[in-house]
Amino acid sequence: MPGAREAIDRLRARGLRIGVITNQSAVGRGMISAAQVEAVNRRVEELLGAFDGWFVCPHAPDDACECRKPKPKLVLDAARAFGVEPESIVLVGDSDADMGAAANAGASGIRVDANTSLTDAAGAILARLD
C-alpha cells in the first residue's frame, strides 16, 4: 500500500508500539501452513520495519475459537503484551471484523479503504496525541 512505511514510521517516531492483529483462516482451512504465514510476516517486516507484536488467529471461521475477529481476544492480548489498557489501542483495519474487534475490546477503530489511507489513519492517531 503506497505510503504505508512512511505512515508507520511516523507513529514509531512518536514512540507508539505497532502490532499486527490478523485472522489467518487459510491455516485452519489447510490451505497454508503456520510456517508460510510466518514467512509472509517476515517479508512484511522487511518492507515495513519490525512490529512490536504479531497476534494471529489461525482458525477457520467454523472453528468457534475465542480469538477470531470480531471477538476481542487478540486486541486484549495486544494490550496486555504492550502493558496498556485496551482503551489506548487504536486498531486500523479494512473490515467490519476489525472494527468489531476494536469495539468489543473497548479500543478505538479507524477504518481504511479506498477513501482513507494508512497515511490518513496515522494522521488521525497522531492528532489524538497532540
Helices and strands as residue ranges (DSSP letters): H 4-13, E 19-23, H 25-28, H 34-48, E 53-57, G 61-63, H 73-82, G 86-88, E 90-93, H 96-105, E 108-111, H 118-129
